[in-house]
């Protein structure tokens, strides 16, 4: 990304010039900022085109919808058994049934309490973890999510998933959240 485009993106984020009554952030940038010679050479001939491009990538609208699941292994199941069943059986089952609807399916397995990223919980002991996995399923769009919700309620499908969950999950502690996903691009230099 060019110095000019990067500076402009930072200048207008999170607002889009079209949301500011048509007033051009680029015009403000050009009159209020001092550009390096290389950036000044990049000033585009068609400012409106660049505004459209930058506005599209800095949208404040949710980009995707995700379901975030917090999962706990059932009593008597080790972390290793939980991980093996989740990755080798349950996830493959879900991918086979719904994978065509996913944008991504990420299973984050929680390390033991003794390996917390934060040292603020120095008294935690192994086994104190409230969850064993945090799963994020991102759908292609809202219609894909609705289709997955419809499919999972079909009696045979529902029975198969519930039976499989009984093998490794404590369903009473399962939590699920629907989330609108907003993505921030990394800021360079």
MOKASUL-V447024 format. One record per helix or strand of 2 or more residues. SS is the DSSP state (a for helix, b for strand). FROM is the first residue (numbers start at 1). LEN is the number of residues. If there is no record, write none. Layout:
BEGIN
<<SS & FROM & LEN> <SS & FROM & LEN>>
END
This chain:
BEGIN
<<a & 3 & 10> <a & 17 & 3> <a & 25 & 8> <a & 37 & 5> <a & 47 & 11> <b & 64 & 8> <a & 79 & 23> <b & 102 & 8> <a & 113 & 3> <a & 119 & 3> <b & 133 & 7> <a & 142 & 11> <a & 155 & 14> <a & 171 & 3> <b & 175 & 7>>
END
